[in-house]
Amino acid sequence: MEIGVYTFVENTPDPATGKVLDPAQRLRDLMEEVELADQVGLDVFGIGEHHRPDFLAPAPPMLLAAAAERTKSIRLSTAVTVLSSDDPVRVYEQFATLDLLSRGRAEIMAGRGSFIESFPLFGYDLNDYDELFAEKLELLLAIRDNDRITFEGKHRAPLDNQGVYPRTPRKIPVWVAVGGNPPSAIRAGSLGLPMALAIIGGMPERFAPFVELFHKAAAHYGHDPQTLPVGLNTHGYVADTSQRAADEFFPSYAAQMTHIGRERGWPPTTREHFDAGLPLRAHLMIGSPEQVIEKILFQHEQLGHARYLMQMSVGTMPHKAIMRSIELFGTRVAPAVRSKLKETQPRRAEPDTAGATPSRT
């Protein structure tokens, strides 16, 4: 399993003081967090796009490019690129540049977006919400897979045998971000793209039908489901003890979820609601290293995912606390999860000298 961290680079008021960090300092803190994630052996760091005053990542490729110069091995992904309101030509150019800069570590997680601010900002009609994403994803994949492009759609000027540069030595991985919409899981499978499943509430095992839809769609359209990974993205936080983890994470989480919920008609997030998300079968990946290990493995039994990304900052968590959480996640949680999954994977026998097909043991 690939294990990593993602963030939307929140910059919200401290629940205790009401103060907001200097944006420049918040971004410097972000670079330290990416650098530490790389040093402790995590596989992926994702930065998601939002166009709101309480977030500092309207342009993830710029932040990922800065991170590329401070890291060596970690994969650098969006989480999410709001493709519906972007230009696939520019998206490819930016990520091809990032891929060259990072020596092959760039990834795109394409989604329709959970907020709507980018649509009026860039002149798109919300009535075209799904159509925009489908058309632009088709174009992005065509650009990625072909040196020259001829394309005509409804939502941008046509391309007639145009080249899009720079090119990279490999196909940049494109994941489809899926929330609570089954057709999105079907779309990912039908296109033969990996699916990143975001779970911010409920029992994760209830999302197993999304994985089933994804695999069925892949098989129906001639793709091998076994070669298409599923990723799982959830809120989470690791501390030395379970009580400390819950107590440290709750204030900023409650403040931000209540703020967002107010816009969407959700009730305020109380400690009772929060605590209901902590048990093994619930959605919050919060606790001591041992608890988080157990929960990741439990969810893997239900969903069979090959990547897990944790969002540690929901609201602005103190930088020192996030650094400690990343340290524990990378040095204690990730190695234990990888080791346990390696133990439980079926072993393949070596082929004999006649070239017989290996059998499972």
DODRENLUM-533739 format. One record per atom (N, C-alpha, C, CB): x, y, z. Coordinates in pm, whole numbers, plus 50000, padded with zeros to 5 digits. Glycine has a CB too. Layout:
# residues N
XYZ/...
//
This chain:
# residues 361
500834988150000/500005000050000/500875012550000/499055000050121/500515022049914/501145035249917/500445043550024/501065042249777/501215050550105/500675057950219/501195072250215/501055051050354/500295081850235/500725095750226/499775105350295/500875099650084/500015118050269/499315129050333/498775138350224/500255136750430/497635144650252/497175155250162/496615166750243/496095149750064/496545178350178/496075190350246/495445199750146/497225197450321/494545208250193/494015219250113/494595232550160/492475219550119/495595231850245/496325243550295/495365253650356/497135250050181/494605248850454/493705257750526/494485268650597/492855249950626/493905280350603/494455291050686/493285297750757/495285301550600/492815291050861/491625295150934/492005300351072/490625283450946/491115307551138/491445312851271/491705301751372/490315321751321/492695303951458/492955294951570/491725295051661/494255299051648/491135283351688/489925283151772/490125289351909/489435269151788/491355289051961/491615294352094/491835309352095/492815287452153/492525314551992/492895328651992/492145337051889/494365329951968/491565330551789/490905337851682/491855343751580/490075348651739/493165341451594/494155347151505/494395338051384/495455349751579/494725344451272/495055337351149/496545338851122/494215342551029/497185328151080/498605328751049/498885338250932/499135314751017/500065343950933/500545351150816/500595341250699/501945357650842/499955344450585/499905334650475/501285329950431/499185340750355/502255338950428/503605334950389/504165324550485/504525347150382/503905326250614/504375316550713/503675303250697/504165321850854/502385303750668/501625291350648/502205283250532/500125294350622/502605290050426/503175282950311/504575277850342/503205292150190/505325285250421/506635280050463/506465267550551/507425290950541/505465267950637/505175256050719/504825244150629/504015258950818/504055246750524/503665236150432/504895229550370/502765241650322/505865237550328/507075231850268/507825223150367/507985243050216/507865227150494/508515218850596/507765205650614/508595226350730/506445206150604/505635194050620/505885184350504/504145197550628/505955189450381/506245180850267/507645174750281/506125188750134/508595183050320/509975178350334/510065167250438/510895189950371/509385168950550/509405158650654/508725145850604/508725163650782/507605147250535/506915135350482/507845127350391/505655139550404/508635134050312/509615127450226/510685120550310/510255137550129/511185127350412/512265121950494/511855109650573/512765132450588/510595109050617/510165097550697/509615086250612/509105101850797/509705087450480/509405076150393/507975074850347/509765064050461/507175085350358/505825084750302/505895085050150/504955096450356/504875079550086/504915077649941/504355089249861/504165065349906/503375096449916/502635106549838/502365118749925/501315100649783/502465130549865/501955142749929/501055149649828/503135152349975/499795152049869/498825158249781/498425172049829/497605149449768/498245181249737/497765194849767/496535197549681/498895205549742/495415200749747/494155202349677/493835216949649/493045196149756/493035218949546/492695232249494/491385237349552/492615231849342/491415249449607/490205256649646/490415271449616/489875254449797/489325278449590/489375292749559/488525300349659/488895295449413/488945299549785/488195305449895/489155312449990/487375294649970/488655321850070/489555329350158/490175321150269/488825340750219/489585309650304/490105301550413/491065290650367/488975295250488/491515291350240/492485281850187/493555289550110/491795271150094/494755283850101/495875290550034/496415282549916/496985293150133/495575274249855/496065265949744/495165266949621/496165251349788/494975279049566/494255279749439/495115274849322/493795294049413/496435273849344/497345269849237/498285258849286/498155282049185/497785246549307/498635235749359/499905233149280/497855223349364/499925234149145/501185231249075/502355239949120/500985232848927/502085252349158/503165261049204/503725256049337/502675275549218/502835251949426/503285246949556/504005233549539/502095245449651/503505225149452/504155212249428/505525214049363/503275203349341/505675224149278/506965226849217/507975231249323/506835237649108/507515239649417/508395243549527/508775231349610/507725254149616/507805222549634/508065210349711/509045201149638/506765203049739/508995201049506/509875192349429/511335195449457/509595193749280/511635208149481/513015212149504/513485209149646/513165226849476/512555205449734/512925202549874/512775187749907/512065210849969/512435179649809/512195165349834/512955156949731/510685162149828/513035143949760/513805135149673/512975123749614/514945129349750/512055118149693/511405105849650/509885106449648/511825094649737/509285114649731/507845114349751/507115118749624/507445123249868/506025111949592/505215115849477/504425128349509/504275104349435/504295137049409/503685150149428/502415150849345/504665161549389/501285151349415/499985150149350/499085161849387/499325136849387/498085164149304/497005172849349/495995164449427/496325180049230/495115171849497/494095164849576/492955174649610/494705158949707/492425181549510/492125177549374/492495188849277/490635173849360/492665185649147/492615195549040/491175196748997/493545191548921/490595208749008/489195210748967/489205212448815/488545223449040/489175201248746/489365201148602/488205207848528/489525187048553/487015207348585/485835212948519/485995227648487/484615210948605/486725235148571/486865249448550/488295253248510/486475256948675/489055243648461/490425246148419/490565242648271/491445238148504/491705245948215/492005242748076/492935230748073/492625254948002/492515219548016/493365207648015/494725209847950/492655196647943/494805219047853/496095221847791/497055227547896/495945231647672/496595237347972/497445243348076/497735233248188/496765256048134/496745225248222/496965215248326/498095205848285/495675207248354/498025200948161/499085191948116/500435199048114/498765186347978/500495211348061/501755218548055/502365220148195/501555232247989/501525223748291/502015225748428/502555212848488/500915231348516/501815201948469/502235189448533/503355182448457/501045180148547/503435184648327/504585179448255/505855186648300/504395180948102/505735199648323/506875207248375/507255202348515/506535222348379/506245200348600/506495195048734/507115181248728/505195194548815/506665173048635/507205159548623/508685159748586/506415151548519/509055168748497/510465169948461/511285175548577/510625179048337/510745185548644/511435191648757/511675181748870/510645203548808/510685173148894/510755163549005/511335150048962/509385161449065/511725148848838/512245136248782/511215124948795/513555132348853/510015127648746/509015117148733/508165114648855/509675104748697/507865125048934/507075122949055/505715130049053/507865127749174/505325135848940/504075143348934/502885134248911/504145153948824/501775137548975/500505130548954/499375140748956/500275119549062/498285137148889/497085145548886/495935137648945/496755150248740/495215143749038/493965138149087/492865147549037/493955136649246/492145143348936/491165152048870/489785149948930/491135149248719/489105161048957/487765160149013/486895171748970/487825159549164/485635171049006/484685181548970/484625192549073/483305175548951/485185189949191/485235200249294/484075199349390/485255213749231/484365201449519/483315201049621/482775214949653/483835194649747/483435225449600/482945239149611/482715244649471/483945248149692/481985255449460/481585260349328/482255273549289/480095262049322/483105279249375/483645292649349/484405293749217/484545296749461/485055282849174/485885283749054/485045285348927/486765271449043/483795281348930/482985281948808/482705296348766/481675274448827/482095304748850/481935318748809/483265326048795/481055326048908/484265322048874/485555328748869/486195327548731/486485322948974/486025316048667/486635313748537/485615313448423/487405300748539/484385317648452/483405319648346/482685307248298/484055325848233/482455297648389/481745285448349/480365284848415/482565273048387/479465277848348/478085276748393/477935264048476/477095276648272/477415265448597/477215253848683/476255243648624/476715258148818/475395248048533/474495238648468/475245228448382/473485246048383/476485231648349/477315222648269/478285214548356/478105230548164/477985213648485/478895207948585/479485194548541/478165206248716/478645185148506/479125171748472/479695171248331/478005161548486/479055178148239/479505178148101/480895184148087/478525185848014/481155194748163/482475200948161/483555191048203/482505213148252/483295183848310/484315174548360/484565163248260/483885168748495/483505157648205/483665146548112/484465150747989/482285141248069/484135162347933/484825166847813/486295170247841/484115179047754/486525176947953/487885181147982/488765169548025/487885191748089/488195159648091/488985147848123/489375140447995/488205138548217/488445139547901/488745133147772/489905140347703/487495133147681/489865153547704/490925161247639/492255159747712/490545175847630/492245160147845/493475158647921/494155145347890/493195159648071/493375134547885/493945121447856/494485120747713/492905110547877/493775127347619/494245127547481/495585134847470/493205134147390/495705145947543/496965153447541/498085145247604/496805166847615/497775138847716/498785130647783/499295119347694/498225124947913/498385113447617/498705101147545/499165103247401/497525092247545/499115115647351/499455118147211/500295130847199/498165119447125/501275130347109/502145141847091/501435153447023/503365137947011/500495150346936/499755160846867/498255158046881/500155161646716/497465168846891/496065167546929/495155174246828/495835173447068/494145166946786/493005172746713/491775169846796/492865166746566/491085180446837/489975178746932/488975190046913/490485178547079/487695186446918/486635196546914/485555192947014/486035197846771/485245201947104/484205199947203/483325212147213/484805196747339/482505212847317/481565223847334/482125235247418/480305218747397/483165232547498/483525241947603/484915248247589/483455235047733/485565246647475/486815253847448/487035254347298/488025246947520/487955262847257/488275263747115/488845250447066/489285275247089/488555246546941/489065233746891/490585233846874/488405230246758/491145222046872/492565220146847/492735212446717/493265212646966/493585217246628/493795210946498/495265207246483/493335220346383/495565194746514/496925189446503/497925198046579/497335188446355/497535201946701/498365210446784/499305201946871/497495219646872/500505206846893/501405200646988/501305207647123/502855200946936/501365199847231/501325205447366/502625201247436/500055200347447/503355211047486/504695208647538/504865214847677/505755214247441/505855209547755/506845199347721/506245185247731/508065200447813/506895175847668/506525161747680/507395155447789/506685154247544/506885144847848/507645137747952/507925123447905/506865137648086/508935117047963/509265103347921/508195093147959/510565099247982/507225096848041/506225087248086/504845093748081/506545082348230/503815085548093/502465090648105/502215094848250/501415080048059/501895107348271/501645112148406/500395105248460/501475127648409/500465099048577/499275092548634/498145102648655/499625085548767/496955098848613/495755106848635/494755098348713/495135111848500/494445102648835/493435096248917/492125103948905/493885095449065/491015096948919/489705103548924/489245104049069/488655096048834/489005116149119/488525117949256/487025115549261/488885131949308/486595107249354/485185103349366/484725105949508/484975088449327/483615112949523/483015115249654/481835105849674/482565129849669/480645111249671/479465102949694/478635100549570/478605109249797/479255100849454/478525099949328/478875086949253/478835112149240/477985077049252/478295064349184/478695065849037/477115055249193/478055074848958/478495076148819/479965080048805/477645086348748/480515086948905/481935090448899/482815078048910/482295100449009/482395068448993/483135055849005/483065048148873/482575047249121/481905048348811/481745041548682/482605048248576/480255041448639/482645061548577/483465068748479/484935064948493/483295083948495/485445064548615/486845061048636/487135047148582/487205061848785/486275037548615/486485023948567/486405022848416/485495014748630/485435029648356/485255028648210/486435034448134/483965035748168/487115044348193/488265050448130/489575043248163/488375064948171/489515033448252/490715026348292/491665034848374/491435021348170/491085043548460/491875052348544/491735048348690/491465067048525/492765050048771/492635047248914/491645056648980/494005048248983/490985051949086/489955059649155/490415063249295/488645051749161/490285075949331/490575080749466/489235083649534/491495093549464/488915075749634/487615076349701/487745084649829/487075062149733/487045095949833/487095104749951/485935101550044/487055119649908/486275098950171/485255095550271/485395105350387/485395080650320/484395114050405/484445123650515/483315121550615/484385137850460/482585110550601/481525107450696/480985093550671/480395117750686/480305088050771/479715074850758/480715063750780/479095073350623/480265051550759/481115039750775/481825036850643/480275027450822/483145036850640/483855034450515/483435021750442/485315033850542/483065011450518/482674998950451/481435000550365/482424988050555/480655011150389/479475013750307/479865018350167/478595024150373/481145021550147/481605025950016/482095014149931/482715036350031/481995002149984/482404990449905/481654989449772/482164977849986/480344993049764/479674992749634/480315001849530/478234996449650/480945012649573/481635021349477/482805013849414/482125034249546/483525006249497/484644998449445/484134987849349/485434991949561/483004981749384/482414971449296/481984977549163/481204964849365/481344989249167/480944995949043/482164999348959/480155008749074/483205004049024/484445007548956/485034995448884/485465013249056/485124984148953/485694972148893/484814966648780/485884961348999/483494966948799/482594962048694/482684970548569/481144961848745/482744983748587/482864992548471/484184990348398/482745007248515/485254988648475/486544986048413/486514973348329/487634985048520/485974962748385/485904950048312/485024951248188/485374938848403/483914958348202/482974959948090/483634966947972/481734967748135/484514976348002/485154983947894/486534978547858/485274998547933/486814966347900/488014959547854/489274962547931/488244962847716/489124968148053/490294970748137/490394959948245/490214984848202/491604956848285/491804946948390/491654953648526/493204940248376/490594950548601/490414957148731/491584955148826/489154952048797/492294944148812/493404941348902/494574951048884/493884927248882/494624957748769/495714967148744/495324981548777/496154966348598/494094983748821/493604997248849/493474999149000/492244999848778/494365006849059/494305008549205/493155017349250/495595014349255/492685014549370/491735023149440/492495030049554/490495014849495/492295042949567/492865050449677/491765054749772/493645062549626/492125056449898/491175060750001/491725073250067/490925049350107/490935083850071/491325096450134/490365099450249/491315108150031/490905101450370/490055104550484/490735114950574/489735091750564/489945120750662/490495129250767/491205120550871/489385137750833/492325125350922/493035117451021/494125125251092/493625105250957/494635119251197/495665125851278/496245115351372/495075138151358/497565115851391/498255106151476/498965113651588/499265097651393/498775108951711/499495114351827/499985102651912/498585123951911/500725105852015/501315095252096/500265086852169/502265101252197/499135092852202/498035085452266/496735088752195/497935088752417/495755080052210/494465082452146/493775094852201/493555070252164/493855096752333/493205108352393/493835121352344/493285107552546/495135121452336/495815133452288/495465136252143/497335131952304/495405125852062/495045127651921/493675134051908/495075114251848/492695128751979/491335134151970/491255148352023/490365125252047/491905150952135/491835164152197/492535174752111/492455163852335/493635171152048/494365180751966/493665183451833/495775175751940/493035173351776/492435174751643/491055181451648/492315161251577/490315179151754/488915183451758/488685198451739/488325179351887/489395207451808/489015221551799/489025227251657/489935229651883/490105225251583/490155230751447/489205223351354/491585230151392/489105210151372/488165202251291/486745207051310/488275187251326/486335208651435/484965212951464/484695226851409/484705212751614/485655235851424/485465249451375/485305249851224/486635258251417/486155242451153/486085242651007/484865235150954/487365236550947/484555223551010/483395216050963/482085223350994/483375202051026/482045230351107/480855238351139/480725249951042/480925243451284/481845256151007/481845267350912/481355262750775/483255273350900/481905251850726/481475246550596/480045241550603/482415235150549/479715234850716/478375229550732/477305240250735/478305221550857/477655251950785/476695263050788/476255266650646/477315275350859/477175265850551/476865268750411/475995257950348/478145270350331/476105245850402/475435234450337/474255229050417/476425223450315/473915235850526/472765231650604/473025220250698/471685227850514/474295217950734/474625207450829/474525213050971/476045201750802/474285204551069/474305209151208/475725211851254/473645198751301/475915219751358/477265222151410/477935209051453/477215231851530/479245208651440/480005196851479/480295197551628/481325195651397/479675188751704/479885188251848/480915177451882/478545185351922/481365177352006/482315166952048/481645153252040/482825169652191/480355152752066/479635140052055/479645134851912/478185141652103/479395143851815/479455139751674/480865135151638/479015151351581/481835142751685/483235139551656/483615125951712/484165150451713/483275123551837/483635110851901/482985098951833/483245111052048/481815101251772/481135090351700/481925085951577/479735094751659/482845094451530/483645090751414/484945083751448/483955102751336/485195081251577/486475075751619/486555060451622/486805080851752/485485053051647/485625038451658/486165031851532/484295032351693/486485019351544/487145011851436/486375012651305/487304997351476/485045011851309/484255011351186/483815025051138/483045002651206/484215035551207/483805049051168/484865055451079/483555057751294/484625068151039/485395073950929/486655081450969/484525083050854/486775086251092/487925094351130/489125085551165/487575103251249/490245087751097/491455079951119/492315087151223/492245077850985/491835087351346/492465095251452/492795086251571/491545106851497/494025087451620/494375079451737/495865077951753/493735065951728/496235068551838/497635064951856/498115057351732/497835056351985/499435055751714/499915048051599/499285034151592/501415046651605/499145027551705/498575013951705/497125013951657/498675007851845/496355023751701/494955024651659/494835027551511/494215035351740/495665036551461/495605040151320/496035028251234/496495052351291/497045021051275/497455008951203/496284999251194/498665002151273/495644996651308/494524987251310/493404991851217/493994985651453/493135004651217/492005009751138/492295009450989/491665023951181/493535012850950/493895012050808/493764997650759/495335017150786/494254988250839/494164974150798/492724969350793/494974965350893/491894973750887/490484970050886/489794975350761/489784975451012/490054987850727/489424993650608/489934986850481/489695008750601/491194982750483/491724975550367/491004962350346/493224973150384/490634955750454/489864943350442/488514945950375/489654936950580/487924957650401/486604960850346/486684965750203/485914971150431/487724973350169/487754980550042/488884976249948/487854995150067/489904969750002/490994964749918/491794975649849/490434955649816/491884987449907/492544998549840/494064996849843/492155011649905/494715003149745/496165002149730/496875014849768/496514998449589/496125025149806/496705037849849/495835043749958/496855047849730/496475049150061/495745056250165/496395069750190/495695047950296/495605080650179/496075094150207/495285100050322/495975103050081/495995106550413/495385112250533/495415127550526/496105107250660/494265133850549/494195148350561/494305152050708/492875153950499/495475157250746/495735160150888/495295174050930/497205158550916/495115182950834/494715196650869/493305199150815/495725207050811/492345198950905/490975202850872/490725215150958/489895191050899/490815227050897/491095238850975/492605239250995/490325238751112/493105250151051/494545251651066/495025245451196/494935266551060/495655233951184/496275227551299/497625234051328/496445212451276/498065234551454/499405239851483/500475232151406/499675239151635/501405239551349/502455233651266/503235222951341/503405244551217/503575225551467/504335215951546/503565202851562/504665221751683/502255203751580/501435191751596/501375183851466/500015195451643/501245190851353/501225183951224/502555177151198/500895193951109/503635183551232/504945177451211/505095164751294/506065187351247/504615164851416/504685152851499/503795141751441/504275156051644/502625145551392/501715135751333/502345129351209/500375142251298/502965137551124/503635132251005/504765122851045/504185143750917/505515126751147/506625118351194/506125104651239/507365125251309/505085104451321/504535091751369/503925083651254/503485094251477/503275090451163/502635083851049/503675077050961/501815093950966/504805084050939/505815078650851/506735068350915/506635089550797/507045070151044/508025061351108/507405049451179/508835069051206/506145050451219/505525039451293/504325033351223/505105044251429/503455041651169/502245036251107/502555029850971/501195047251090/503155037450881/503355032450745/504185019550740/504035043050662/505325018650810/506075006050803/505294994050856/507365007450881/504524996150962/503754985051019/502664980350923/503144989151152/501984989950859/500934986250763/501524978750645/500184998650714/502604984050591/503234977350476/503684963350512/504424985550424/504294961850630/504784948850672/503644938850689/505564950150803/502564943250751/501434934250773/500794930050642/500394940950863/500624939450551/500004935950423/500914926850342/499674948650342/502214928950353/503154920150282/503054905950335/504584925350296/502874904550465/502754891250526/501504883950477/502714892450677/500434891450453/499154885050420/498944883250270/498024893150476/499824889050186/499684887250042/500054873150002/500544897349966/499324867349905/499704854149856/501094854549795/498694848949752/501874844349824/503234843549770/503214836049639/504184836749870/504074840649546/504174834049416/505394824849415/504264844449302/505204812749364/506334803549350/507204807949232/505834788949330/508484804749240/509374807949129/509074798649012/510864806749173/509104803748887/508884794848772/510004784648760/508784802948643/509654772748712/510704762548695/511504765548569/510084748348688/512534757348545/513444760048433/512784758348298/514644750848442/511654751748294/510924750048168/509994761748139/510134737248170/509954771348232/509134783148208/507674781148242/509254787248066/507384771648330/505994769248368/505444781648439/505874756748459/504154783748429/503494794848493/503564793248645/502034795848446/503974803848719/504034802648865/502664799648924/504594815648927/502654791749030/501414788849100/501394796149232/501224773749121/500184799149283/500084805849412/500244795549523/498734813349425/500944799549630/501104790649743/500474796849865/502584787649768/
//
